[in-house]
Amino acid sequence: MSSVYNYHQYQQYNPTSPSQPLVITHFPNPYPPPQPKQSKPKSKQNSESTTTTTSKPTIPAFNPQLLHFHQQNTRIVRIPRLTNTDIPQFSNLLPGEDSEDQVLNPDPHNIHHFKPRFSFRNQWFDTTSISPLSNYLTPEQFAKIVDEVNLYLRQMYEPRSWALLYMVMNSLSFGLINGLFDVDKVAFGKLERFIEDLNSRFDSGNFGNEKNCSEKDKDKIKGDSHGDDNDNDDRTIDGDHSKMISLKGVRLISPADNGFLSLDFEIPKPGPEIVVETDETVVEK
């Protein structure tokens, strides 16, 4: 894939510096915070009788304050859906890595690193189409993730030669075959498990650190390990700046949650860079 038009970005007038229009690359988060995994209900058996009681799983109560806090401190980077295919497929080009003739305000220094330079409506933006997601994932890591998602979507939606026979048999069985052998549900389940596993690796520190990944994880996505052998943090290094940024807080949203219109990545809300001046050098945090 050589180029793609990212319709999830647009220019905005910059009141701070009118000659430098902002490029809006991240958006408000409409998704609820991730729910903690529910433990399997435990069965308790009475020693004096043969009756077995099963404790019901607890359902977390809705917390509007937690929802508001989550949405105020996270943002969404949207990956565009490809327009040259009839099935949901998404661009595997990291925003800002598109061909320069289709990028809003391409970075003249070719840094490929998001710099929060201007504040607009309590959010920080840059003047290039490079999104904050570039501070967390390399183009290679990003492409591997999207390619895996696209693979599962092709398994779900591509027409099959035996589809007509499947429909006839399913009609004759009054939907019984579809209930027993629903291949779309199987593929969708694989996609959901992949996203859950990926987000778990983001949160726990196994992404991009091969020594912490299981063989099953390595077969799915192999992140580039840039850290020291003794570093177990979930961090990746931006090659241009040698800056280590934590991946905790990054989350891939299932495309089913928005009707497969885009592939959304949840990221921490970008903030201004803190510059600490010393006698020897200037250190950015």
N, C-alpha and C positions, 0 to 999 in steps of 0.2 A: 504494500500500500504506500504510494509515493506522496499523495496529498489528499486532503479532505477539507471541506468547508465547515468550520465550526460555527454553527448558527446559535450556539449558546454563549456567545460573547458579543459585546457591543460597546461602542464608544460613548463616553459621557463627558459633558462639559466639566472642566476642572476649574472651580472658582478660585482655587489657590494659585494656579498657573494656567491662565486661559490658552496659552500657546502650546500646552502639553495636555491634550485630552486624555482622560482616564480610560482604561479598558476594563470593563466589568467582567471578571473571570470567575467569581464565586458568588453564591446566592444564598438567601435565607434557607434555613433547614426546616422543611415541613414534616420531617419524620420524628416519631417518638424515640426516646432513648432506648437502647437495647435492654431487653429484659434479662434478668439473671436466669441461668439454666435451672429448670425445676428438677429436683431430685426425684427418682422413681419412688412411688409409694411403697412403704414398708409393710409387710404382712406380719401380723402378730398372732401367734397361735396359743390358745389357752391350754396349759398342760393338763387340766382336769377335764377338758372336753375336746371334741374334734372340730369345734367351730373356729373359723379363721376370720379375723377382722382386718380390713385393709384401710390404712389411714389415707384420707383424701389429700391430693396435692393442693397446696395453698396457692391461691391466685393473688398476685400483688395488687393492692388497691391503687386506683388512679390517683396520681399526685400532680395536680396542676402546677404547683410551685417547682417541682422537679422538671416537668416538661418545659416550663418557661425558662428555667435556668439552662437546660440542655440546649434549647433552640437559640438562646442568646449567646452561647459560648461555642457554638459550632457553625460551620458553613458547609455548603454543598458545591462541589465542582462537578459539572455535568459533561459527560462525554457524548458526542453526537451519534445518532443512529445513521448508518449508511443509507443512502437513498437509491443505490443501484441494485438493490436486492429486495425480493418480496417477503423475506423472513427477517425477523429482528437480528441485526448484526450491527456491531458498534466499532467505531474507529479505534485502532490500536496505536494511534499516534498520540503521544502525550501532548496536551494543549501547549502550544508554543513551539512544537517541533514540526509543525506543518510547513509546507513549502512557502517561501517568503512572499510569493505573489498572492497568497490567500490568508496571510496573517495580518491582523490589525496592529499597526506600529511594530514591525519586527525589531528585535533588540539589535541595535547597531554594533554592540560589542560582542554579540553571540555568546552571552554568558549562560543563558538557559537556567536562570535562577530567579525566583520571585523575590522582588524587593518591595516591601511595603513603604512606598515613598510619600503617598498623599492620603489624607483622611477625608472621607466623604460620607456623610450621614452615619457617623460613628463606625465606619468600616474603613479598612486600609486597602488601597489598590496601587497598582503600578501603571505605567504608560505603555506596556507591551502586553501581548496576548499570552505570556507565560503565566500559568496559574500557580497558586500555592502548592498544588499537588507535586510540582517539580521539586519542591524542597523535601519531599518524603520518599519519592520513588524515582528510580532511574528510568530512562526510556525503555531499556531492555526488560526491567522488572514489570513495568506497566504493560508492555506488549504481551508478555507471557500471561499476565492475568486476564487481559481482554481476550486473547486468543482462546484461552480455556473456557471463558464464558460463551464465546461465539460457538465453540465446538458443541457444547451442551444445547445451545439454542438450535443449531442445525439438526441435531438429533431429534429435537422436539417438533420442528416445523417443516423440514424438507419433505417433499412428496416421496412416497415409497411405491414401488411397483406392485406390491401386494395390498395396497391400501383399499382398492375396490373390493377385493375378496374379503378383507377384514371387515369392511362396512356391511357387506351382505350377510356374513356369518353373525355379526353382532346384532343385526336386525332380526335375523331368524331366531336368535337366542334371547330376544327381548333385553339386550344390553348385558347379558351375563358374561360374554367374552370380554367386553370392555371393562367390566368390573374386575375380572381376574387377570387380564393381560393388557392393561392400559399402558402402552409403551410411552405415551406422552407423560404420564404421571411418573414413570420410572426415570425418564430423562430429567424431568423437573426436580425430582427428589435428589438426583445426583448434583444438579446445579445448586440447589439449596444447601446440600451438605458441603459442597466445595466452598461456597461463600461463608458458611458458618466456620469451616475449618480455617479459611484464610483470615477471617476477622479474629479468630482465636490466636492465630500465630502473630498477627499484628499486635495484639494486646499482651501476649505472654513473652514476646521477644524471640520467637523462633523464625520469623521471616527475615531472610537475608543473612541468617547465621546458620550455615549448613550443619555444623556439628551438633546443634540442638534439634535438628529436624529428624523425624523418623523417615524410614525408607519410603513409606507411603507419601509423606509430604514432599520428598525430593522428586518423586515421580510426577507429582502434580505441577509444582512450580519450583524452579531452582533459582533462588535469589542470589545475587552476587554478594559475597561476604567480604567487606572492606575493613572490618574491625580487627583488633588484636585477638590472638588465640585465647587470651584469658578474659576477654570482654564478653559477658553474657547479656549485656543490655540490648534492647531491641532498637538498634540504631543503624542508620546507613549514612555514608559519607557522600556529600556532594562533591563530585570530582573537580569542579572548577574552583570551589572555595575551601575544600578540605574541612567543611563544617559538618559536625555530627548532629543529626536531628532525630529526636525520638519519634518512633512510629506509633506510640501509644496515643489513642484517640482517633486514629485513622480507621475508617470502616467502609467496606463496600456494601452498598444497598442493593438488595435483590431487585433486578429490573421489573419483576412482576409487581412490585409495590407502586410503580408509576405507569403501568400499562405498557411497558417495554418501549417507552418514548425516548428514554435516555438511560445511560449507565451512570449512576450517581456515586460519588465518593464523598463520604463525610470526613471533614478535617476539623482540627481545632481552629477557632477564630483567629485569623492573622492579627498580629499586633505590631506596634512600631518596634524597630530594632533599637536595642540599647547599646550605645557606643560608649565604651570606657576608655578614656585617654590615659596613657601612662607615659613615663619618661622615655621609654624605648620604642613603643609601638602603639597602635590603635587596635583594640580588640573589639570585635562585634559579637554580641550574644544574641 
